[in-house]
Amino acid sequence: MPSENQEGDGFLPPIATAEPAFPAYADPSYVMPNEISVSAQLDDGTKSTFNVTIEKLPQEAVKPYYGGYRHKHTGATYHHSAAQTERVAKVYKDVSNLRNRDTQTYSVITKSTQLVREAGTQMKRKDLHLDESGNVSIEAKPYFSSNQLLELQRQKTLTIQCYWRGYIARKLAWARRDQIYQAHLARIKAKEDVVKENSAKQKREIERRMNPKSVKDFEILFNELETWRQTEHHKIRESNETDANKKLLVADLLAKETKLLQTIDKLKAKALKSGKEKRVSQMIQRMSEPKAWEQSDGIAIEVETPYTTRAKELAQLYTSLKTTLISTDERLDVLLNIKWTVNEFDCALTRDIVELIDREADLLNRGRGESTLSGLRVRLNNLFLQFIETPEFNPEASRFLKVPNGYEVEPLFKTLAAPSNWN
């Protein structure tokens, strides 16, 4: 039952009833007085009334809650029945004779039981006929002594040992056979690897001579050309030809050498062009990469800064500018975006870029062919690359400068809002 008659934050008004809500002996609102009257019968048989003063200790704390339910909204407390029931005392067994002989002695009891299946045994008699057709005669085998058992165990043990030792021997032999086979495969694989390595080396050497890229590749070509020239010149001198024929042979050798030198120069120009494009591509890619910042927990995160975002936008414009297999409208859109980008700054470089963009756009609108615009586009690519490599236009490019930033005394460009006293 609830311990308080509450509703919300206030008390409910008392309900007027004909009879009290609780009996007199269980009224929760009863408060024991400080002084009570006690009637007592004296020895002489008379009755007398005494006033007894009761000393009450004040309640220092709230009555403890030993279980039940409490309403979340009204706060009314409903006690659990176990908290209001008198606890039953636990009954402990008698352990006085726990370790006694009488306690540990089992009492045998005879009981009779009735099985589910009836069965019985009947012996043969003169006045009773029994069916012996299913009877079986059992005879005891010869006696098997302990010595015979030991001998049999010894023989069986020897047999097991023979099989086990044979298994171990076959296992060792197979391991040795497999080792020899694996060594044979390793030798074959080593020979194949040598052949593959020699073939790959030969292909690399041929590729180095057909498409040289590094300085060492061109040194090899020049050295081999010089060796070939000296060998051919020595053959001409040691030959039995006349002086006139020798001069003709030397002239032919010089013409061949000149042609080979021209071929090497073309390969060098091609290698320089491809190497420059590769370096520019790597530089632009590194400019647009996000920064890696290490956190306090040691984990690195990638962060996009305004400089890297600017470098990424310029890299996308440069890639679109170098793309040739696009329509005229797409090319004009690319040129217009680049023009808007460079118009943020006012300098000789940006003015040249804008002039070249206007010139190419005019030629495209006139319907000129792609071949006639190749030189113009190469110059525009070079100028826009120079724009990307300038730290004033692309702050991220300062990390790739060979000369430290601030070497120039005067700025490279003049902003649109520059003071009037600038030249």
Order of alpha helices (4+ residues) and beta strands (2+ residues): beta-beta-beta-beta-beta-beta-alpha-alpha-alpha-alpha-beta-beta-alpha-alpha-alpha-alpha
